[in-house]
Amino acid sequence: MYRFKKGLILIINNEQDVIRIVQEDAWMMDVLRIAQTLRLPDWWVCAGFVRSKIWDVLHGYSEATPLPDVDVVYFDPDCTDEAVEKELEKKLFAINPHIPWSVKNEARMHLINHMRPFTSSVDAIAHFTETATALGLTMNEDQQIILTAPHGIQDAVDMVVKPTPYYLQSPDRAQIYEGRVSKKNWSQVWPKLTIVHIQ
């Protein structure tokens, strides 16, 4: 169970704690409800949307760190035209133009990332660059939040940045990880982070 001190969550122990901090964030709940209106197959709002919330809470920030985008992913192997994703983004912007929506069909993203085909959105999330980023949220028909964490939540709540197993399999992949960590420069925003380097 997480504990509060003047609104500050000091400890996040498990996945249910993560779900609770999302439930108590009106903006995040609004994002999830809007994404749900698209009724996409195997949809999730993922990556920084979840990770940054955890890090903000554990740093005691009273305001959310702005996100460059809000990643909505889904899995539809029967329709992999990128133009469809752009139309879906337009629908989301029409509902709330103040959210930096980004929509991607993970049934085609393996081509962009030069990977084997994914079998689902969760499989794609498992292949995100960092374990702390490999997180996603969705809602069922009863408005219950579901969290996916293919590599667990421990690295995210321990504020450890390290690569997912895929990026440990070759020097080229390790270089992609190192380049991303360097470009993101997350320690400037969240100084309590521990960055694990592999090169």
Secondary structure as UniProt FT lines:
FT   STRAND          4..5
FT   TURN            6..7
FT   STRAND          8..9
FT   HELIX           15..23
FT   HELIX           26..36
FT   TURN            37..38
FT   TURN            41..42
FT   STRAND          44..46
FT   HELIX           48..58
FT   TURN            59..60
FT   STRAND          70..74
FT   TURN            77..78
FT   HELIX           82..95
FT   TURN            97..98
FT   STRAND          101..105
FT   HELIX           106..113
FT   HELIX           121..126
FT   TURN            131..133
FT   STRAND          136..139
FT   TURN            141..142
FT   STRAND          145..148
FT   TURN            150..151
FT   HELIX           154..157
FT   TURN            158..159
FT   STRAND          160..161
FT   HELIX           165..168
FT   HELIX           171..184
FT   HELIX           186..188
FT   TURN            191..192
FT   STRAND          194..195
//
